[in-house]
Amino acid sequence: MVWDALHRRDGTHGQISVEITSDLSFTVEDDQLHSVDERQRLLPGFYESLLDKDRWAPAAAAALSVRTFIEVWLDGHGHRQELAGVAPVGVWEECPARRAYGTRTTFHLDPSYFGPGEAIAWALRPEELHGEGCEARLPSETFPIHDLRSGADGSAGK
């Protein structure tokens, strides 16, 4: 999920932040543009949701989640939606935009798929998000990875 948020379609790196709230819950925020139509309106994604069809990783994580909350910002306008798995619980709602564009997605992974400590690494470091297939270098700016789980040191990255 973090790799997907960090790596833009054009091969450059975006600005992201990650917050891990439990062994099965985390939030990823990025500055990627959502797919739009010719009039610059949000295109519906998987199952007519805000899950952008050009980004498979969030859809895969949502499929393994009991609940997913997604916000998408475009040109200073925000939309949010709740999902059960990948299925929308309701229609998109307007919400305040946290930034001009980007996405914030909170996943609550299904405990029937994952045991405690299995889904989210305990010591995720920014340099681990690059490797084979990543042509770009680490961005000069850093991004926060806040691990709020009991027993974590509070931040796994800068």
LOKOL-221391 format. One line per 10 residues: for each residue x, y, z of N, C-alpha, C, O. Coordinates in Angstrom, 1 decimal, decimal comma. Each point is the difference from the previous one (the first is absolute). Example, Ala and Ser with C-alpha at 12.3 -4.5 7.8 and 13.67 -1.06 7.14 Angstrom:
<pts>
13,2/-5,7/7,8/-0,9/1,2/0,0/0,9/1,2/0,0/1,0/0,0/0,7; -1,4/1,1/-1,4/0,9/1,1/0,0/-0,8/1,1/0,8/0,5/1,1/0,1
</pts>
This chain:
<pts>
0,8/-1,2/0,0/-0,8/1,2/0,0/0,9/1,3/0,0/-0,3/0,9/-0,7; 1,3/-0,9/1,5/0,8/1,1/0,1/0,8/0,2/-1,3/0,2/1,2/-0,4; 0,3/-2,3/-0,1/0,7/0,1/-1,3/-0,9/0,6/-1,1/0,5/0,9/-0,7; -1,7/-1,3/0,6/-1,0/0,5/-0,9/-0,2/1,5/0,1/0,0/0,8/-0,9; -0,1/-0,4/2,2/-0,3/1,5/0,2/1,3/0,8/-0,3/-0,2/1,1/-0,5; 1,3/-1,6/0,8/1,3/0,7/-0,3/0,3/0,2/-1,4/0,5/1,0/-0,5; -0,7/-2,0/-0,3/0,4/0,0/-1,4/-1,1/0,4/-1,0/-1,0/-0,7/-0,1; 1,1/1,9/-0,4/-1,0/0,5/-1,0/0,1/-0,7/-1,3/1,0/-0,7/-0,3; -2,0/0,8/-0,5/-0,1/-0,7/-1,3/1,1/0,5/-0,9/0,5/-0,8/-0,9; 0,0/2,0/1,0/1,1/0,5/-0,9/1,4/-0,4/0,5/1,0/0,4/-0,6
-0,9/-1,2/1,6/1,3/-0,5/0,5/0,6/0,9/1,1/1,0/-0,4/0,6; -1,6/1,5/-0,3/0,6/0,9/1,1/-0,6/-0,4/1,3/-1,0/-0,8/0,1; 1,5/1,4/1,0/-0,5/-0,3/1,3/-0,9/1,1/0,4/0,2/1,2/-0,2; -1,3/-1,6/0,9/-0,9/0,9/0,6/0,3/0,3/1,5/0,9/-0,6/0,5; -1,7/1,4/0,1/0,1/0,3/1,4/-1,1/-0,9/0,7/-1,1/0,1/-0,4; 1,5/-0,8/1,4/-0,9/-0,9/0,7/0,2/0,1/1,5/1,0/0,5/0,5; -2,0/-1,0/0,2/0,1/-0,2/1,4/-0,7/-1,3/0,4/-1,0/-0,4/-0,7; 1,5/-0,3/1,7/-0,6/-1,2/0,4/-0,2/0,0/1,5/0,9/0,5/0,8; -2,1/-1,0/-0,4/-0,2/-0,1/1,5/-0,6/-1,4/0,2/-1,0/-0,4/-0,6; 1,7/-0,3/1,5/-0,4/-1,4/0,4/-0,6/0,1/1,4/0,7/0,4/0,9
-2,0/-0,7/-0,9/-0,7/0,1/1,3/-0,1/-1,3/0,8/-0,2/0,1/1,2; 0,3/-1,2/-1,9/-0,1/-1,3/0,7/0,6/-1,0/-1,0/0,4/0,3/-1,1; -0,3/-1,6/1,6/0,5/-1,0/-0,9/-0,8/-0,2/-1,2/0,5/-0,6/-1,0; -1,7/1,0/1,0/-0,9/-0,2/-1,2/-0,6/1,3/-0,5/-0,9/-0,1/-0,9; 1,3/1,3/1,3/-0,5/1,2/-0,5/1,1/1,0/-0,3/0,9/0,2/0,8; -1,0/0,4/-2,0/1,0/1,0/-0,4/-0,6/1,0/-1,0/-1,1/-0,3/-0,6; 1,7/1,5/0,5/-0,4/1,0/-0,9/1,1/0,4/-0,9/1,2/0,2/0,5; -1,4/0,0/-1,8/1,0/0,5/-0,9/-0,6/1,2/-0,7/-1,1/0,0/-0,5; 1,9/1,1/0,5/-0,4/1,2/-0,7/1,0/0,3/-1,0/1,2/0,0/0,2; -1,6/0,4/-1,4/0,9/0,4/-1,1/-0,5/1,2/-0,8/-1,1/0,5/0,3
1,9/-0,1/-1,2/-0,3/1,2/-0,8/-0,2/-0,4/-1,4/0,1/0,9/-0,9; -0,5/-2,1/0,6/-0,2/-0,4/-1,4/-1,4/0,5/-0,5/-0,9/0,1/0,8; 0,9/0,2/-2,1/-1,3/0,4/-0,6/-0,8/-1,3/-0,3/0,5/-1,0/-0,4; -1,8/1,2/0,7/-1,0/-1,1/-0,3/-0,3/0,1/-1,5/0,1/1,1/-0,6; -0,5/-2,2/0,0/-0,4/0,0/-1,4/-1,3/0,9/-0,2/-0,9/0,0/0,8; 1,0/0,8/-1,8/-1,1/0,9/-0,3/-0,5/-0,2/-1,5/0,8/-0,5/-0,8; -2,0/1,1/0,5/-0,5/-0,1/-1,3/0,5/1,3/-0,8/0,8/0,8/0,6; -1,3/-0,6/-1,8/0,5/1,1/-0,8/-0,4/1,4/0,6/0,6/1,0/-0,4; -1,6/-1,0/1,3/-0,4/1,2/0,6/0,6/0,2/1,4/-0,4/0,8/0,8; 1,4/-1,7/-0,5/0,8/0,1/1,3/-0,9/-0,4/1,2/0,2/0,5/1,1
-1,2/-1,4/-1,3/-0,8/-0,5/1,1/0,5/-1,4/0,3/0,5/-0,7/-0,8; -0,6/0,4/2,1/0,4/-1,3/0,5/-0,6/-1,2/-0,8/-1,3/0,1/-0,2; 2,0/-1,0/-0,2/-0,5/-1,2/-0,6/-0,3/-1,0/1,1/0,8/-0,2/0,9; -1,9/-0,5/-1,0/-0,3/-1,1/0,9/1,1/-1,1/-0,1/0,4/-0,3/-1,1; -0,1/-0,3/2,2/1,0/-1,1/0,0/-0,7/-1,4/0,1/-1,1/-0,2/-0,5; 1,8/-0,7/1,2/-0,4/-1,3/0,2/-1,4/0,0/0,6/-0,2/0,7/1,0; -0,8/-1,4/-1,6/-1,3/-0,1/0,5/-0,7/1,3/0,3/-0,8/0,2/0,9; 1,2/0,8/-1,8/-0,6/1,4/0,0/0,4/0,7/1,3/-0,7/0,9/0,4; 1,9/-1,3/0,2/0,4/0,6/1,2/1,1/1,1/-0,3/0,3/0,3/-1,2; 0,2/0,3/2,2/1,1/0,9/-0,1/1,4/-0,7/-0,1/1,0/0,7/-0,1
-1,0/-2,0/0,1/1,3/-0,7/-0,2/0,4/0,1/-1,5/-0,7/-0,7/-0,8; 1,6/1,4/0,5/0,5/0,3/-1,4/0,4/-1,3/-0,7/0,8/-0,7/0,6; -1,4/0,5/-1,8/0,3/-1,2/-0,7/1,5/-0,1/-0,5/0,5/-1,0/-0,4; 0,2/2,2/0,4/1,4/0,0/-0,4/0,9/-0,4/1,2/1,2/-0,1/-0,2; -1,8/-0,2/1,4/0,8/-0,3/1,1/-0,5/-1,3/0,7/-0,9/0,1/0,8; 1,5/-1,2/-1,2/-0,5/-1,3/0,5/0,3/-0,3/1,4/-0,8/-0,7/0,7; 1,9/1,2/-0,1/0,4/-0,3/1,4/-1,1/0,4/1,0/-0,3/-0,8/0,8; -0,2/2,0/-0,9/-1,1/0,4/1,0/-1,2/-0,9/-0,2/-0,7/-0,4/1,0; 0,4/0,0/-2,2/-1,2/-0,9/-0,2/0,3/-1,4/0,6/-0,9/-0,6/0,6; 2,1/0,1/-0,8/0,3/-1,2/0,6/0,0/0,0/1,6/-0,5/-0,9/0,6
1,0/2,0/-0,1/-0,1/0,2/1,5/-1,4/0,1/0,5/-0,4/-0,6/1,0; -0,4/1,3/-1,8/-1,5/0,1/0,4/-0,6/-1,3/-0,1/-0,9/-0,3/0,9; 1,2/-0,6/-1,8/-0,6/-1,3/-0,2/0,3/-0,8/1,3/-0,8/-0,9/0,3; 1,9/1,1/0,3/0,4/-0,7/1,2/-0,3/0,7/1,3/0,5/-0,3/1,1; -1,4/1,3/-1,2/-0,4/0,8/1,2/-1,5/-0,1/0,3/-0,8/-0,2/-0,9; 0,5/0,3/2,2/-1,4/0,0/0,3/-0,6/1,4/-0,2/-1,2/0,1/-0,4; 2,0/1,0/0,5/-0,5/1,3/-0,3/1,2/0,8/-0,6/1,2/-0,2/0,4; -1,5/1,0/-1,3/1,0/1,0/-0,6/-0,7/1,3/-0,1/-1,2/0,1/-0,4; 1,9/0,9/0,8/-0,5/1,4/-0,2/1,0/0,7/-0,9/1,2/0,0/0,2; -1,8/0,6/-1,2/0,8/0,7/-1,1/-0,4/1,4/-0,2/-1,2/0,3/0,0
2,1/0,6/-0,1/-0,2/1,4/-0,3/0,8/0,3/-1,3/1,2/-0,4/0,0; -1,8/1,1/-0,9/0,8/0,4/-1,2/-0,2/1,5/-0,1/-1,1/0,5/0,1; 2,2/0,2/-0,4/-0,1/1,5/-0,2/0,4/0,3/-1,4/1,0/-0,5/-0,5; -1,7/1,4/-0,1/0,3/0,4/-1,4/-0,4/1,5/-0,1/-1,1/0,4/0,2; 2,1/0,4/-0,6/-0,2/1,4/-0,1/-0,6/0,7/1,2/-0,9/0,9/-0,1; 1,3/-1,4/1,3/-0,5/0,6/1,2/-1,4/-0,5/0,5/-0,5/0,5/1,0; -0,1/-1,4/-1,8/-1,3/-0,6/0,4/0,3/-1,4/0,5/0,8/-0,8/-0,6; -1,5/0,4/1,7/0,2/-1,3/0,5/-1,3/-0,9/-0,1/-1,1/0,5/0,0; 1,4/-1,8/-0,1/-1,1/-1,0/0,0/0,5/-1,1/0,9/1,2/-0,3/0,0; -2,2/-0,3/0,7/0,4/-1,2/0,9/-1,0/-1,1/-0,2/-1,2/0,3/-0,4
1,6/-1,5/0,8/-0,9/-1,1/-0,1/0,5/-1,1/0,9/1,2/-0,1/0,3; -2,2/-0,7/0,2/0,4/-1,2/0,8/-0,3/-1,2/-0,8/-1,0/-0,1/-0,8; 1,9/-0,9/0,9/-0,1/-1,2/-0,7/-0,1/-1,2/1,0/0,6/0,1/1,1; -1,3/-1,2/-1,5/0,1/-1,3/0,7/0,6/-0,9/-1,0/-0,6/-0,4/-1,0; 1,9/0,0/1,3/0,7/-0,7/-1,1/0,2/1,1/-1,1/0,5/1,1/0,3; -0,7/-1,5/-1,5/0,1/1,0/-1,1/-1,4/0,6/-0,4/-0,1/0,9/-0,8; -0,9/-1,3/1,5/-1,4/0,5/-0,3/-0,3/1,2/0,8/0,2/0,1/1,2; -0,7/1,0/-1,9/-0,3/1,2/0,7/-1,2/-0,3/0,9/-1,0/-0,7/-0,3; 1,1/1,4/1,5/-1,1/-0,1/1,0/-1,1/1,1/-0,4/-1,2/-0,2/0,2; 1,7/1,2/-0,9/-0,9/1,1/-0,4/0,6/0,7/-1,2/1,1/-0,3/-0,4
-1,7/1,4/0,0/0,5/0,8/-1,1/1,1/0,9/0,6/0,1/0,2/1,2; 0,6/0,4/-2,2/1,0/1,0/0,4/-0,7/1,2/0,7/-1,1/0,4/-0,4; 1,8/0,1/1,4/-0,5/1,2/0,7/1,1/1,1/-0,1/1,1/-0,3/-0,2; -1,6/1,5/0,2/1,0/1,1/-0,1/0,6/0,2/1,4/-0,6/-0,3/1,0; 1,9/0,7/-0,9/0,7/0,2/1,2/1,0/1,1/-0,2/0,3/0,3/-1,1; 0,2/0,3/2,2/1,0/1,0/-0,2/1,3/-0,6/-0,6/0,3/-1,2/0,3; 0,3/1,9/-1,2/1,3/-0,5/-0,6/1,1/0,4/0,9/0,2/1,2/0,4; 0,7/-2,2/0,0/1,1/0,2/0,8/1,2/0,7/-0,8/0,9/0,6/0,6; -1,0/-0,8/-1,9/1,0/0,6/-0,9/-0,6/0,1/-1,4/-1,1/-0,4/-0,2; 1,8/1,0/-0,7/-0,6/0,2/-1,4/-0,3/-1,3/-0,7/-1,0/0,0/-0,6
1,9/-1,0/0,8/-0,3/-1,3/-0,7/0,7/-1,0/0,8/1,0/0,2/0,7; -1,5/-1,5/-0,8/0,6/-1,1/0,7/-1,1/-1,0/0,5/-1,2/0,2/-0,3; 1,7/-1,1/1,1/-0,9/-1,1/0,5/0,4/-0,4/1,4/1,2/0,0/0,3; -2,1/-0,2/0,5/0,2/-0,5/1,4/-0,9/-1,2/0,2/-1,2/0,1/-0,1; 1,9/-1,2/0,4/-0,8/-1,3/0,1/0,4/-0,7/1,3/1,1/-0,2/0,3; -2,2/-0,1/0,5/0,2/-0,7/1,2/-0,6/-1,4/-0,1/-1,1/-0,2/-0,4; 2,0/-0,8/0,6/-0,4/-1,4/-0,1/-0,1/-0,7/1,4/0,9/0,2/0,8; -2,0/-0,9/-0,6/-0,1/-0,9/1,2/0,0/-1,4/-0,5/-1,1/-0,5/-0,4; 2,2/-0,1/0,4/0,2/-1,4/-0,6/-0,9/-1,0/0,8/-0,2/0,1/1,2; -0,2/-1,1/-2,0/-0,9/-1,0/0,5/0,8/-1,0/0,9/0,9/-0,6/-0,6
-1,2/0,4/1,9/0,8/-0,9/0,8/-0,1/-1,4/-0,4/0,8/-0,9/0,5; -1,8/0,5/-1,3/-0,1/-1,4/-0,4/1,0/-0,3/-1,1/0,3/-1,2/-0,3; 0,4/2,2/-0,3/1,1/-0,2/-0,9/1,3/0,1/0,6/1,0/-0,6/-0,5; -0,8/1,4/1,5/1,3/0,3/0,6/0,0/-0,2/1,5/-1,0/0,3/0,7; 2,1/-0,8/-0,2/0,2/-0,1/1,5/0,7/1,2/0,5/0,5/0,8/-0,8; -0,5/-0,6/2,1/0,8/1,2/0,5/1,4/0,0/-0,4/0,7/-1,0/0,0; -0,2/2,2/-0,5/1,4/0,1/-0,4/0,3/-0,5/-1,4/1,2/0,0/-0,4; -2,1/-0,6/-0,3/0,3/-0,6/-1,3/-0,2/0,9/-1,2/0,8/-0,1/-1,0; -1,6/1,1/1,1/-0,3/0,8/-1,2/0,9/1,3/-0,1/0,3/0,4/-1,2; 0,1/0,2/2,2/0,7/1,2/0,0/1,4/-0,1/0,6/0,1/-0,4/1,2
0,9/0,7/-1,9/1,4/-0,1/0,5/0,2/0,9/1,3/-0,6/1,0/0,1; 1,4/-1,5/0,7/0,3/0,8/1,3/1,1/1,0/-0,2/0,1/1,0/0,7; 0,7/-1,1/-1,7/1,1/0,9/-0,2/0,1/0,5/-1,4/1,1/-0,1/-0,6; -2,2/0,5/0,0/0,0/0,5/-1,4/0,9/1,3/-0,1/-0,3/0,9/0,8; 1,2/-0,9/-1,7/0,9/1,1/-0,2/-0,2/0,5/-1,4/-0,2/-0,8/-0,9; 0,3/2,1/0,7/-0,2/0,6/-1,4/0,9/-0,7/-1,0/-0,4/-0,2/-1,2; 1,7/-0,1/1,5/0,9/-0,6/-1,0/-0,5/-1,4/-0,5/0,5/-0,4/-1,0; -1,3/-0,2/1,8/-0,5/-1,3/-0,4/-1,1/0,0/-1,1/-0,4/-1,0/-0,6; 0,0/2,2/0,3/-1,1/0,2/-1,0/0,6/0,2/-1,4/-0,8/0,3/-0,9; 2,1/-0,5/0,7/0,6/0,1/-1,3/0,8/-1,3/-0,2/0,4/-0,6/0,9
-0,3/0,3/-2,2/0,7/-1,2/-0,3/-0,1/-0,3/-1,5/-0,1/1,0/-0,8; 0,1/-2,2/0,5/-0,1/-0,4/-1,4/-1,3/0,6/-0,6/-1,1/-0,1/0,5; 1,2/0,7/-1,7/-1,1/0,6/-0,6/-0,2/1,5/0,3/-0,8/0,7/-0,6; 1,5/-0,2/1,6/-0,1/1,4/0,4/1,2/0,7/-0,5/1,1/-0,1/0,5; -1,3/0,9/-1,6/1,1/0,7/-0,6/0,3/1,3/0,7/1,1/0,5/-0,1; -2,0/0,1/0,8/0,2/1,2/0,7/0,8/-0,2/1,3/-0,1/-1,0/0,6; 0,8/2,1/-0,3/0,7/-0,1/1,3/-0,9/0,4/1,1/-1,1/0,6/-0,2; 1,6/-0,8/1,5/-0,8/0,4/1,1/-0,3/1,5/-0,1/0,9/0,8/-0,4; -2,1/-0,3/0,7/-0,2/1,4/0,0/0,8/0,7/1,0/0,4/-0,5/1,0; -0,1/1,8/-1,4/0,8/0,8/1,0/-0,7/0,3/1,2/0,5/0,1/1,1
-1,9/0,0/-1,2/-0,8/0,2/1,2/-0,3/-1,3/0,6/0,0/-1,0/-0,8; -0,3/0,9/2,0/-0,3/-1,2/0,7/-1,5/-0,1/0,2/-0,7/1,0/-0,2; 0,2/-2,1/0,5/-1,4/-0,1/0,3/-0,2/-0,8/1,3/0,7/-0,9/0,4; -1,7/1,3/0,3/-0,3/-0,6/1,3/-0,6/-1,3/0,0/-1,0/-0,3/-0,8; 1,4/-0,6/1,6/-0,6/-1,3/0,3/-0,2/-0,1/1,5/0,9/-0,3/0,7; -2,1/0,6/-0,3/-0,3/0,1/1,4/-0,6/-1,3/0,5/-1,1/-0,4/-0,5; 1,8/-0,3/1,3/-0,5/-1,3/0,6/-0,5/0,2/1,4/0,8/0,2/0,9; -2,1/-0,2/-0,8/-0,6/0,3/1,3/-0,4/-1,2/0,8/-0,6/0,0/1,1; 1,0/-1,2/-1,6/-0,2/-1,3/0,8/0,7/0,0/1,3/1,1/0,5/0,1; -1,6/-1,2/0,8/0,7/-0,2/1,3/1,2/-0,8/-0,3/0,0/-1,0/-0,7
1,1/1,4/1,2/1,3/-0,7/-0,2/0,8/0,6/-1,1/1,1/-0,4/-0,2; -1,7/1,3/-0,6/0,7/0,6/-1,1/0,8/1,2/0,6/-0,4/0,6/1,0; 1,4/-0,1/-1,7/0,8/1,1/0,5/-0,7/1,4/-0,4/0,6/1,0/0,3; -1,7/-1,1/-0,9/-0,8/1,3/-0,3/0,2/0,4/-1,4/-0,9/0,6/-0,6; 2,0/-0,9/-0,1/0,2/0,4/-1,4/1,0/-0,9/-0,6/1,2/-0,1/0,5; -1,6/-0,6/-1,5/1,0/-0,9/-0,7/0,8/0,6/-1,1/0,9/-0,6/-0,5; -1,3/1,8/0,2/0,7/0,7/-1,1/-0,1/1,5/0,3/-0,6/0,5/0,9; 1,3/0,3/-1,8/0,0/1,4/0,1/-0,9/0,6/-1,0/-0,2/1,2/-0,1
</pts>
